[in-house]
Amino acid sequence: MPPPHGQFAPQQAGQQYGWYGQPYQQHVPTATSGLTIDASYEWFNFMMGLLTTPKIKINGQLVPNTRWGENNIPLGPGTYHVWVATPWLFDMGAAQMTVQVHQAQGLRAYYKPPAVVFLGGALGFEPQKTPGMLFVWLPFALVGALVLLILLLALVASI
């Protein structure tokens, strides 16, 4: 029975209390059979995060309501073909894998779209690196090398 309005609820030793004198219940994840796909992108692909959501197919069937971040897909025991891509002008960064789900087992997979449109994405059981990062950093390296070359030529010309 809740305490009367304006009075504190009696507290037991060692128990934490939250708002309105209610006992604090810590969220404990339960092991359920299924697959969680953690889809993420790099900071320079922020437009992708604003304009698209990942496209996930399990055994050829499109999973509805996907988003960037965790996508919990309830699955029964069995073998499943998982395909993930990012819809842009076409399905870019497609990646696929086969997973084996056992009774009361929760699996987690990680997906990263590529840095460049025409490359494949990365999908696996460990956090993935973004494919094609060389193509992102290479222009910065070339500009830096060009600036150093101009400074060197200016120094040589002044001598």
C-alpha positions as CSV (number, residue, x, y, z in Angstrom):
1,M,0.0,0.0,0.0
2,P,1.5,3.4,-1.0
3,P,2.1,5.9,1.8
4,P,-0.4,8.8,2.2
5,H,0.2,11.9,0.0
6,G,3.1,14.0,1.3
7,Q,4.7,11.2,3.3
8,F,7.8,9.2,2.5
9,A,7.6,5.5,1.9
10,P,9.2,3.3,4.6
11,Q,12.6,2.2,3.3
12,Q,14.4,-1.1,3.9
13,A,18.1,-1.2,4.7
14,G,20.2,-1.8,1.6
15,Q,17.5,-1.1,-0.9
16,Q,17.7,1.8,-3.3
17,Y,14.7,4.0,-3.9
18,G,13.9,6.1,-7.0
19,W,11.2,8.6,-7.8
20,Y,8.1,8.8,-5.6
21,G,9.5,6.3,-3.1
22,Q,9.3,3.4,-5.5
23,P,12.0,0.7,-5.2
24,Y,14.6,1.1,-7.9
25,Q,14.5,-1.8,-10.3
26,Q,17.7,-2.4,-12.2
27,H,17.3,-3.5,-15.8
28,V,18.8,-6.9,-16.2
29,P,18.9,-8.1,-19.8
30,T,17.5,-11.6,-20.3
31,A,18.9,-14.1,-22.7
32,T,16.3,-14.5,-25.4
33,S,16.7,-16.3,-28.7
34,G,17.4,-13.9,-31.5
35,L,19.8,-11.6,-33.2
36,T,20.8,-8.0,-32.5
37,I,22.4,-6.1,-35.4
38,D,24.2,-3.0,-34.3
39,A,24.4,-0.8,-37.4
40,S,26.6,2.3,-37.1
41,Y,28.4,4.8,-39.4
42,E,31.4,7.1,-39.1
43,W,31.1,10.8,-38.3
44,F,31.7,12.0,-41.9
45,N,28.7,9.9,-43.1
46,F,26.3,11.9,-41.0
47,M,24.1,12.6,-44.0
48,M,23.6,8.9,-44.4
49,G,22.3,8.8,-40.8
50,L,19.9,11.6,-41.5
51,L,18.5,10.4,-44.8
52,T,18.6,6.6,-44.7
53,T,18.2,3.6,-42.4
54,P,19.9,0.2,-42.9
55,K,18.1,-2.4,-44.9
56,I,18.2,-5.8,-43.2
57,K,17.0,-9.1,-44.7
58,I,16.8,-12.4,-42.9
59,N,16.5,-15.4,-45.3
60,G,15.5,-13.0,-48.0
61,Q,12.7,-11.4,-46.0
62,L,12.9,-7.7,-45.3
63,V,13.0,-6.7,-41.6
64,P,10.6,-3.8,-40.9
65,N,11.4,-0.7,-38.9
66,T,15.2,-0.8,-38.9
67,R,17.3,2.1,-37.7
68,W,20.9,3.0,-37.0
69,G,21.9,1.5,-33.7
70,E,20.6,-1.7,-32.2
71,N,18.0,-3.7,-34.2
72,N,16.6,-6.6,-32.1
73,I,15.3,-9.3,-34.3
74,P,13.5,-12.2,-32.5
75,L,14.5,-15.5,-34.1
76,G,13.9,-19.1,-33.1
77,P,16.6,-21.7,-33.1
78,G,18.1,-22.4,-36.6
79,T,20.4,-21.3,-39.3
80,Y,19.7,-17.9,-40.9
81,H,21.2,-16.0,-43.8
82,V,21.6,-12.3,-42.8
83,W,22.0,-9.6,-45.4
84,V,22.5,-5.9,-44.5
85,A,23.0,-2.9,-46.9
86,T,22.4,0.9,-46.9
87,P,19.9,2.2,-49.4
88,W,21.3,5.2,-51.2
89,L,20.8,5.5,-55.0
90,F,21.0,1.7,-54.9
91,D,21.7,-0.8,-52.1
92,M,25.3,0.2,-51.3
93,G,27.7,-1.5,-48.9
94,A,26.0,-4.9,-48.9
95,A,27.4,-7.5,-46.5
96,Q,26.1,-10.9,-45.6
97,M,26.8,-13.8,-43.3
98,T,25.2,-17.0,-42.0
99,V,24.4,-17.3,-38.3
100,Q,23.4,-20.3,-36.2
101,V,21.0,-19.4,-33.4
102,H,20.5,-21.9,-30.5
103,Q,17.7,-22.2,-28.0
104,A,17.7,-19.2,-25.5
105,Q,20.8,-17.7,-27.2
106,G,21.1,-14.1,-28.1
107,L,23.6,-13.2,-30.8
108,R,25.0,-9.7,-31.6
109,A,26.4,-8.7,-35.0
110,Y,27.9,-5.4,-36.1
111,Y,27.5,-3.7,-39.5
112,K,29.4,-0.7,-40.9
113,P,28.7,0.8,-44.3
114,P,31.7,1.7,-46.5
115,A,33.3,5.1,-46.7
116,V,33.0,5.0,-50.5
117,V,29.8,4.2,-52.3
118,F,31.1,1.3,-54.6
119,L,32.7,-0.8,-51.8
120,G,31.1,-3.5,-49.7
121,G,30.1,-3.1,-46.1
122,A,31.4,-5.0,-43.1
123,L,29.3,-7.4,-41.1
124,G,30.6,-9.7,-38.3
125,F,30.3,-10.7,-34.7
126,E,33.0,-8.2,-33.5
127,P,32.8,-4.4,-33.9
128,Q,33.7,-3.7,-37.6
129,K,36.0,-1.1,-39.1
130,T,34.7,1.1,-41.9
131,P,35.8,-0.3,-45.3
132,G,37.5,2.2,-47.6
133,M,38.9,4.6,-45.0
134,L,42.0,4.9,-47.1
135,F,39.9,6.8,-49.7
136,V,38.8,9.3,-47.0
137,W,42.3,10.1,-45.6
138,L,44.2,10.0,-48.9
139,P,43.0,13.4,-50.2
140,F,44.1,15.0,-46.8
141,A,47.5,13.3,-47.2
142,L,47.9,14.6,-50.7
143,V,46.9,18.1,-49.8
144,G,49.4,18.0,-46.9
145,A,52.2,16.7,-49.1
146,L,51.4,19.4,-51.7
147,V,51.6,22.2,-49.0
148,L,54.9,20.8,-47.8
149,L,56.2,20.7,-51.4
150,I,55.2,24.3,-52.0
151,L,56.9,25.4,-48.7
152,L,60.0,23.5,-49.6
153,L,60.1,25.1,-53.1
154,A,59.6,28.5,-51.6
155,L,62.4,27.9,-49.1
156,V,64.8,26.7,-51.9
157,A,63.8,29.7,-54.1
158,S,64.6,32.2,-51.4
159,I,68.2,30.9,-50.9
